[in-house]
Amino acid sequence: MAATAKQMSLIVSLFGVISFILGVVAENKKPAAGTPIPGKDGVICKYPADPTVALGYLSVAFLIASTVAGYLSLFYPYKGKAVPQGVLFKHTTFTVFFNIALFTTGLAVAMLLWPTITEQLHLTRNVHSDVNYECPTAKTGLLGGGAFLSLDSSLLWLIALMLAENAREDFFDEQDGDNKGEFGKASSDVYDADVGVKGSS
């Protein structure tokens, strides 16, 4: 079953929204700090059970899925008609939004992965020799910011898709116009030949 631009835009939007929701929930579920428990050689940090790490990685996964779907949607041969990439990148507006979408996606991935990996390290490496260690968690606000950038990224891919659709329509309109012009010219040549034959007879 061939995909349509509308279906691709729904997929991009759905994955983007899921990534956003997971990122926001991960931010809200993240504990402010762990509880330091004095031990023989330092401090053992005890953190409350929370799904921050899992939600963070899931948010990144859905962001990547949204990005892949967004990228493929731009160059997919809808109705079996492919458009050369060079044709799309000739349009300045499309090129600008394409690059902004890529940059925003990269920034969103960085902002989601950084606190997620940091949180995972805090949870796994919870024994510290410093008796004054306060058992911090990942920096607050990064997951939430990454979630909003994830949503922005999917919206930018949708804008790029709309611009690609416009460029695609222009390309096929020009091709149809050229074909009609050639047909019209051929018809005119045949007509002129017929008139010449009749005139000579």
MOCORTA-V674187 format. One record per pair of residues at least 12 apart in sequence whose ideal C-beta (glycine too) atoms are under 6 Angstrom apart, sorted by sequence separation. I is the first residue (numbers start at 1). J is the second residue. D is the distance in Angstrom with one decimal. If there is no record, write none. Layout:
i/j/d
I/J/D
I/J/D
This chain:
i/j/d
34/46/5.8
34/47/4.1
122/137/5.8
31/48/5.2
31/50/5.8
119/138/4.2
118/138/4.2
29/50/4.9
29/51/5.8
30/52/4.5
29/52/5.4
115/138/3.7
115/139/5.9
26/52/4.9
115/142/4.1
114/142/6.0
115/143/5.1
26/55/3.6
25/55/5.6
26/56/4.8
111/142/5.3
22/55/5.0
111/145/5.3
112/146/3.7
111/146/3.3
22/58/5.0
23/59/4.1
22/59/3.9
67/105/4.9
108/146/5.3
19/59/4.9
108/149/3.7
107/149/5.6
108/150/4.5
19/62/3.8
18/62/4.7
19/63/4.2
63/108/5.8
104/149/5.9
108/153/5.2
15/62/4.9
104/152/5.5
105/153/4.5
104/153/4.5
15/65/4.6
16/66/4.4
15/66/3.5
60/112/4.9
104/156/5.7
59/112/5.4
60/113/5.9
12/66/5.4
101/156/3.8
56/112/5.9
100/156/5.7
101/157/5.1
12/69/4.9
11/69/4.7
12/70/4.6
57/116/6.0
101/160/5.4
56/116/3.1
97/159/5.2
98/160/5.1
53/116/5.8
97/160/4.6
8/73/3.7
53/119/5.4
52/119/5.4
53/120/4.8
94/163/4.2
93/163/5.7
5/78/5.9
94/167/5.8
47/123/5.7
88/164/5.5
91/167/4.8
88/167/5.1
45/126/4.2
44/127/5.5
87/171/5.2
43/128/5.0
83/168/5.0
42/128/5.2
42/129/4.1
63/150/4.6
70/157/2.9
43/131/5.9
66/154/4.8
73/161/5.1
83/171/5.4
23/112/6.0
42/131/5.8
43/133/4.7
45/135/3.7
74/164/4.6
36/135/4.8
34/135/3.5
33/135/5.6
33/136/5.6
33/137/5.9
31/137/5.6
30/137/5.9
27/143/3.9
26/143/5.0
27/144/4.0
23/143/5.5
23/146/5.5
24/147/4.8
23/147/2.7
20/147/4.9
23/150/6.0
20/150/5.3
19/150/4.3
20/151/4.0
16/151/5.7
16/154/2.4
12/154/5.4
12/157/5.3
12/158/6.0
9/158/5.6
9/161/5.8
5/165/5.7
